[in-house]
Amino acid sequence: MKSPKIVVIGAGSASFGLSVLGKLLLEPVLAGSRLCLVDLNAEGLEKITRLAERASREWGSNFRIESGTERKDLLPDADFVILSIAIDREKCWRQDFEIAKRHGIFHYAENGGPGAFPHTARNLAIVMPILRDLEALCPNAWLLNFTNPVPRICRAATKYTRIKTLGICHQIGFGYMMLGNILAKDLGIDAPEGYRFRWEDPDRERISHGISERASEKADILAAGLNHFTWMLGIRDRKTGEDLYPLLWERLKTHDPGFEPLTQEVARLYGLFPVPGDCHMCEYLPYTHTASRKVWEAYDIQMYNLDLAQSNREATWAEIEAMAAGRKPVDSIRKSYSERAEKIIAAMVSNAHGYEEALNMPNNGHISNLPTGAIVEIPAVVSAHGAHGIAVGALPEPIAELCRRQILLADLVVDASVRGDRNLALQALALDPMIDDPRVARALLDEYLEAFREYLPQFGG
C-alpha cells in the first residue's frame, strides 16, 4: 500500500490532535499520504489544519491535507481511521464522580466502576453512527480507537460492526516508568531520589516520560490483561535476556512504600506487578471505593485533576494558535509523546512486521483463560496482513477472575448503551464490585440517566 488515506476523527483536540499529527507528519513511510482531519469544533479544526499544513511544508512531509466538519465527505475509501472523541469531558467526568460519591462510592469514574457506565453510554451514542458510516463508506479501513473506555468502544465495534478494530493506549509507558524508578540504580537510570508521580507536578511529563523511555531502552516488559488492568508476565534485560523479576522483588523490599503504594500492595498479593499504576488500577478492584473506609487516603490515590486538565488545554490552544499563525516555530511538536498510531499504520503500509507491546483486540486464545471475543490488551505483530496478537498463555486464576468480572460488565454496559436497555444497565451496575446494594444500583441508574439525558438519546433522552 502506498500513500494511504488517513482520516482523523477528533482532530480538533488540543492535546491528542497535536501529538498524533506531529508523529504522523514525521513518519518517513507515510510521506505523501492523504490526511483528512475531522472535528465538529470548526474553529479548533481550522487552527489544527493550518498547523498541520505548515508542519508538513516545513518538514518536507508532502502530506495532502484536507479537513471538514462533515465526516461523510472525507471517509470514502479511507485506509485508516483514527478515532479520539469526547463530549464535555471534564464537566461530565466530574458529574460521573460526584453522583457516585453521594452514594458513598469514591472512585476514579473513568473506565471502570459505576461512572464508566455513563461514560461508555455517552461516547457510544456518538461512536455508533460513526461506525455505521465506516461500514458504508470505507468498509475495508482499519479503525485505530483511542476513545475511552477503550475496550468498551472496541467491543461495540467488533460485536456490532464488521470494522477491523484496534484499541490503542499508552499506559504501558507508566509500567516502564515504575520499573525504571524501582530499578533505577540497577539499570543506570537517573531518576530523582524519592520520585512520586503527581498530577500537579509541572515537571511530571518530562520526568516520568524520561524515566519511562530510558527504562524501555534497558528492559523489555511482556504484559497482558485488560486495558488499564494489565500485568507484567515477564521482565527481561533487553541486551542480555536476564530475567529481571527476581531483582524487582528484591528491590521492592526496601523501595519507598509511598511510591504507587496500591500497586505494590497488589503486586505482593497476587504475585505479578501491575502495569497501569494506582490511578487506573483502582478502577477495577473491589476494595478501593468505600468512602467511609478512606482507602484512597490510606493509599494516597490521586484523582485526575480536572481543573488542571482544563487549564492545560487552554494553554495548549494558545500555543497551537501561535504556531498556526507563524509566530512560533513548529519544532516543539516534534517532541510530542508518540501514541503509536503512526508506527502501526507505517507497519501495515510497509509490511514491516512491527512489534507492538500493547494493543487492544478480540481474544482468540491469546489469553487462554479469558473469554473468546473479549477485548484484551496483549503484544502483537503488525504487518500488511493486519495485527496478529501474541499468545501469552493463562493469567494466574485470581487475576483472571478479576478480569472476567470486568469483561462481563463491559459486555453488559456495551449492550445496554447500544440498545438503550435500562434493564441491562441495571444488571451491569448491580454486578459491579463497587456496588454492594441493589438499591444503590437503581438509584445510580436513575440519577445518571437523568443527569445526562441530553447525551443519551438511546435511552429516550
VEXDREN-302794 format. One record per residue (C-alpha): residue in one letter; x, y, z. Coordinates in steps of 0.05 Angstrom, whole numbers. Each point is the difference from the previous one (the first is absolute). Example, Ala and Ser with C-alpha at 12.3 -4.5 7.8 and 13.67 -1.06 7.14 Angstrom:
ATOM r     px     py     pz
ATOM A    246    -90    156
ATOM S     27     69    -13
! end
This chain:
ATOM r     px     py     pz
ATOM M      0      0      0
ATOM K     28     68    -20
ATOM S    -22     69     23
ATOM P    -59    -23     43
ATOM K    -60     42     16
ATOM I     -2     14     74
ATOM V    -61     32     33
ATOM V      6     28     71
ATOM I    -68     10     34
ATOM G      9     44     60
ATOM A     59     38    -31
ATOM G    -22     64     34
ATOM S     23    -24     67
ATOM A     55     44     30
ATOM S     41    -56     31
ATOM F    -16    -63    -40
ATOM G     -5     34    -68
ATOM L     67     34     10
ATOM S     39    -63     21
ATOM V    -30    -45    -54
ATOM L      9     51    -56
ATOM G     72     14     18
ATOM K     20    -73     -2
ATOM L    -40    -16    -63
ATOM L     34     57    -37
ATOM L     69    -22     23
ATOM E     -8    -73    -19
ATOM P     42    -10    -64
ATOM V    -40    -60    -25
ATOM L    -63     43     -2
ATOM A     29     59    -39
ATOM G    -47     21    -55
ATOM S    -62    -31     33
ATOM R    -69     31     -2
ATOM L    -19     26     69
ATOM C    -72     19     14
ATOM L    -16     36     65
ATOM V    -70     -2     28
ATOM D    -30     35     61
ATOM L    -65     34     18
ATOM N     39     57     31
ATOM A     10     40    -63
ATOM E     42     54     32
ATOM G     48    -49     33
ATOM L      3    -42    -64
ATOM E     19     60    -41
ATOM K     59     15     46
ATOM I     23    -73      1
ATOM T     -5     -3    -76
ATOM R     42     63    -10
ATOM L     52    -28     48
ATOM A      1    -68    -35
ATOM E      8     34    -68
ATOM R     57     42     26
ATOM A     36    -59     33
ATOM S     -8    -44    -62
ATOM R     29     55    -43
ATOM E     58     17     44
ATOM W     18    -72     15
ATOM G     -6    -22    -72
ATOM S    -53    -53     16
ATOM N    -41     18    -61
ATOM F    -66    -23     31
ATOM R    -63     18    -38
ATOM I    -41     31     56
ATOM E    -75     10      0
ATOM S    -48     16     56
ATOM G    -74      8     14
ATOM T    -55     -7     52
ATOM E    -40    -51    -41
ATOM R     33    -68      6
ATOM K    -41    -30    -57
ATOM D     35     47    -48
ATOM L     69    -26     20
ATOM L    -10    -73     18
ATOM P    -10    -32    -69
ATOM D     55    -49    -17
ATOM A     40     14     63
ATOM D     54    -51     17
ATOM F      7     20     73
ATOM V    -46     37     48
ATOM I     27     26     65
ATOM L    -55     14     51
ATOM S      8     42     62
ATOM I    -62     37     23
ATOM A    -29     25     65
ATOM I    -60     42     17
ATOM D      4     53     55
ATOM R     55    -43     30
ATOM E     16     35     66
ATOM K    -72     21     14
ATOM C    -28    -69    -10
ATOM W     57    -36     35
ATOM R    -10     43     61
ATOM Q    -74    -18      1
ATOM D     15    -74     -8
ATOM F     44      5     62
ATOM E    -45     44     42
ATOM I    -64    -40    -11
ATOM A     34    -65     23
ATOM K     32     37     58
ATOM R    -69     20     26
ATOM H    -13    -74      9
ATOM G     64    -13     38
ATOM I     40    -23    -60
ATOM F     67     35    -10
ATOM H     31    -21    -66
ATOM Y     39     25    -60
ATOM A    -64     -2    -41
ATOM E     31     -6    -69
ATOM N      8    -70    -28
ATOM G    -22    -45     57
ATOM G    -50      2     57
ATOM P    -71     29     -5
ATOM G     24     65    -33
ATOM A     25    -39    -60
ATOM F    -73    -16    -18
ATOM P    -21     72    -18
ATOM H     69     12    -30
ATOM T     -8    -60    -46
ATOM A    -73     17    -16
ATOM R     16     73    -18
ATOM N     56    -18    -46
ATOM L    -35    -58    -34
ATOM A    -58     46    -15
ATOM I     49     38    -44
ATOM V     45    -58    -22
ATOM M    -52    -48    -26
ATOM P    -23     46    -56
ATOM I     73     11    -18
ATOM L     11    -75     -4
ATOM R    -61     -7    -45
ATOM D     30     52    -46
ATOM L     65    -39     -2
ATOM E    -37    -63    -20
ATOM A    -35     38    -56
ATOM L     57     44    -26
ATOM C     65    -35     16
ATOM P    -16    -72     20
ATOM N     72    -23     -9
ATOM A     31     53     44
ATOM W     36    -14     64
ATOM L    -29     37     60
ATOM L     52     22     51
ATOM N    -40     18     61
ATOM F     25     45     56
ATOM T    -69     18     26
ATOM N    -12    -21     72
ATOM P    -20    -46     29
ATOM V     45    -33    -53
ATOM P    -20    -73     10
ATOM R    -74     16      3
ATOM I      1     42    -63
ATOM C     40    -54    -35
ATOM R    -48    -53     24
ATOM A    -58     38    -30
ATOM A     37      6    -65
ATOM T     18    -74     -4
ATOM K    -67    -25     24
ATOM Y    -47     45    -38
ATOM T     39     16    -64
ATOM R     48    -33    -48
ATOM I     53     54      7
ATOM K     71    -24     12
ATOM T     16     31     68
ATOM L     60     11     44
ATOM G      0     37     66
ATOM I     62     40     18
ATOM C     22     25     68
ATOM H     67     25     25
ATOM Q     -6    -25     72
ATOM I     55    -52    -10
ATOM G     45     61      4
ATOM F    -21     10     72
ATOM G     21    -71     15
ATOM Y     69     16    -28
ATOM M      2     63     43
ATOM M    -13    -41     63
ATOM L     50    -53    -19
ATOM G     52     53    -16
ATOM N    -11     35     66
ATOM I      5    -64     41
ATOM L     61    -27    -38
ATOM A     31     68    -14
ATOM K     69    -16     28
ATOM D      2    -69    -30
ATOM L    -19     24    -70
ATOM G     43     63      3
ATOM I    -60     47     -3
ATOM D      5     70     29
ATOM A    -65      3     39
ATOM P    -12     53     54
ATOM E      8    -27     69
ATOM G    -68    -15     31
ATOM Y    -37     17    -65
ATOM R    -76     -8      3
ATOM F    -47     14    -58
ATOM R    -47     57     16
ATOM W    -50     33    -48
ATOM E     16     68     29
ATOM D     75     -6    -13
ATOM P     18     47    -57
ATOM D     59    -45    -18
ATOM R    -39    -65      2
ATOM E     -1    -12    -75
ATOM R     73     16     -9
ATOM I     22    -43     59
ATOM S    -47    -59     -8
ATOM H      7     -4    -75
ATOM G     76      5      7
ATOM I      3    -57     50
ATOM S    -49    -41    -42
ATOM E     39      9    -65
ATOM R     67    -18     33
ATOM A    -31    -61     34
ATOM S    -29    -24    -66
ATOM E     69      4    -31
ATOM K     29    -43     56
ATOM A    -56    -49     14
ATOM D    -55    -37    -36
ATOM I    -68    -10     33
ATOM L    -48    -54    -23
ATOM A    -68     22     24
ATOM A    -71    -25    -10
ATOM G    -70      7     29
ATOM L    -52     54    -11
ATOM N     11     73    -18
ATOM H     22     38     62
ATOM F      2    -68     35
ATOM T     60    -36    -30
ATOM W     53    -38     37
ATOM M     74    -11    -10
ATOM L      7    -73    -20
ATOM G     74      7    -13
ATOM I     55     52      7
ATOM R     67    -10    -35
ATOM D     63     38    -14
ATOM R     -2     21    -73
ATOM K     73    -16    -12
ATOM T     14    -62     41
ATOM G    -70    -31      6
ATOM E      9     -5     75
ATOM D    -64     -9     40
ATOM L     -8     64     40
ATOM Y    -60    -22     41
ATOM P     42    -28     58
ATOM L     37     66      3
ATOM L    -65     39      0
ATOM W    -27    -40     58
ATOM E     65     10     38
ATOM R      0     76    -11
ATOM L    -72      6     20
ATOM K     18    -23     70
ATOM T     35     66     13
ATOM H    -32     47    -51
ATOM D    -40     62     21
ATOM P    -66    -28     26
ATOM G    -34     64    -21
ATOM F     17    -11    -74
ATOM E    -64    -28    -32
ATOM P    -17    -35     65
ATOM L    -63    -35    -25
ATOM T     40    -29    -57
ATOM Q     52    -26     48
ATOM E    -54    -30     44
ATOM V    -36    -35    -57
ATOM A     66    -25    -30
ATOM R     17    -34     66
ATOM L    -71    -27      6
ATOM Y     -5    -32    -69
ATOM G     72    -13    -17
ATOM L      3     42    -64
ATOM F     16     74     -6
ATOM P    -57     41    -30
ATOM V     15     47    -59
ATOM P    -49     58      5
ATOM G     16     32     67
ATOM D    -46     17     58
ATOM C    -45     50    -34
ATOM H    -25    -47    -54
ATOM M      7    -67     35
ATOM C    -46     23     56
ATOM E    -58      3    -49
ATOM Y     -3    -76     -5
ATOM L     12    -23     71
ATOM P    -55    -16     50
ATOM Y     34     32     60
ATOM T     14     73    -16
ATOM H    -67     33     -5
ATOM T    -32      3     69
ATOM A      5     74     19
ATOM S     -9    -13     75
ATOM R     61    -46      3
ATOM K     44     55    -30
ATOM V     38    -49    -44
ATOM W     20     55    -48
ATOM E     31     39     57
ATOM A     35    -62     27
ATOM Y     32    -15    -68
ATOM D      7     73    -20
ATOM I    -37    -13    -66
ATOM Q     -7     63    -42
ATOM M    -63     21    -36
ATOM Y     12     27    -70
ATOM N      7     75      6
ATOM L    -57     24    -43
ATOM D     13     74     12
ATOM L     73     -8    -19
ATOM A    -19    -38    -63
ATOM Q    -45     57    -22
ATOM S     53     52     15
ATOM N     52    -40    -39
ATOM R    -47     -6    -59
ATOM E     -9     75     -2
ATOM A     76     10      1
ATOM T      9    -51    -55
ATOM W    -51     35    -44
ATOM A     38     65      8
ATOM E     63    -36    -22
ATOM I    -36    -31    -60
ATOM E    -26     68    -22
ATOM A     70     30      4
ATOM M     30    -56    -41
ATOM A    -56      0    -51
ATOM A      7     76     -9
ATOM G     75     -6     -9
ATOM R     18     37     64
ATOM K     35    -61     30
ATOM P     41    -56    -31
ATOM V    -34    -67     -9
ATOM D     59    -40     23
ATOM S    -29     -8     70
ATOM I    -51    -52    -25
ATOM R     58    -43    -24
ATOM K     10    -17     73
ATOM S    -72    -21     13
ATOM Y    -10    -68     32
ATOM S    -16    -54    -52
ATOM E    -68    -32      6
ATOM R     25    -54    -48
ATOM A    -53     12    -55
ATOM E     54     20    -50
ATOM K     41    -62     15
ATOM I    -59    -47     -8
ATOM I    -21     32    -66
ATOM A     71      0    -26
ATOM A      9    -74     17
ATOM M    -64    -17    -39
ATOM V     20     44    -59
ATOM S     71    -26     -5
ATOM N    -12    -72     24
ATOM A     53     13     53
ATOM H    -23    -52     50
ATOM G      4     51     56
ATOM Y     -5    -23     72
ATOM E    -50     36     44
ATOM E      3    -12     74
ATOM A    -73     15     15
ATOM L    -59     -3    -48
ATOM N    -73    -10     17
ATOM M    -34    -53    -43
ATOM P    -49    -58      5
ATOM N     27    -59     39
ATOM N      9    -61    -44
ATOM G     36    -45     49
ATOM H     54     52     11
ATOM I    -16     -1     75
ATOM S    -23    -72      7
ATOM N    -43      8     63
ATOM L    -39     63    -22
ATOM P    -62     -4    -44
ATOM T      5     -2    -76
ATOM G    -18     66    -32
ATOM A     14     41     62
ATOM I     43     61    -13
ATOM V     68    -15     31
ATOM E     64     40      0
ATOM I     58    -41    -25
ATOM P     64      6    -41
ATOM A     -8     -7    -75
ATOM V     37      0    -66
ATOM V    -26     49    -53
ATOM S     11    -10    -74
ATOM A    -36      8    -67
ATOM H    -41    -60     21
ATOM G    -28     37     61
ATOM A     13     -5     74
ATOM H     14    -68     29
ATOM G     -3     -9     75
ATOM I     53    -40     35
ATOM A    -24    -57     45
ATOM V     23      9     71
ATOM G    -34    -60     33
ATOM A    -42      3     63
ATOM L     -2     55     52
ATOM P      4    -23     73
ATOM E    -71    -20     18
ATOM P    -13     54     53
ATOM I     20     54    -51
ATOM A    -40    -34    -55
ATOM E    -61      0     45
ATOM L      7     75     12
ATOM C      5      9    -76
ATOM R    -60    -46    -16
ATOM R    -45     42     44
ATOM Q     21     63    -37
ATOM I    -10    -34    -68
ATOM L    -71    -19     17
ATOM L    -14     70     27
ATOM A     28     30    -65
ATOM D    -45    -44    -42
ATOM L    -62     19     39
ATOM V     17     74     -2
ATOM V     14     -2    -75
ATOM D    -64    -37    -14
ATOM A    -40     47     44
ATOM S     31     61    -32
ATOM V     -9    -23    -71
ATOM R    -72    -23     10
ATOM G    -22     51     51
ATOM D    -19    -57     47
ATOM R    -11     24     72
ATOM N     -5    -71     28
ATOM L     68    -20    -27
ATOM A     29     65     27
ATOM L    -30    -16     68
ATOM Q     29    -71     -2
ATOM A     68     28    -16
ATOM L     -2     49     58
ATOM A    -25    -54     48
ATOM L     57    -46    -22
ATOM D     53     53      9
ATOM P     47    -18     58
ATOM M     -4     72     25
ATOM I    -75     -6     13
ATOM D    -24    -43     57
ATOM D    -73     21      4
ATOM P    -51     -9    -57
ATOM R    -36     63     24
ATOM V     63     40    -13
ATOM A      4    -31    -70
ATOM R    -71     22    -15
ATOM A     11     70     28
ATOM L     65      9    -39
ATOM L    -33    -22    -65
ATOM D    -57     49      9
ATOM E     46     57     18
ATOM Y     50    -13    -56
ATOM L    -55     -4    -53
ATOM E    -32     63     25
ATOM A     65     39      7
ATOM F     22    -18    -71
ATOM R    -68     -1    -34
ATOM E     24     47    -56
ATOM Y     59    -46    -16
ATOM L    -38    -66      0
ATOM P    -52     -2    -56
ATOM Q      2    -76      0
ATOM F    -33      1     69
ATOM G    -54     47    -22
ATOM G     38     62     20
! end
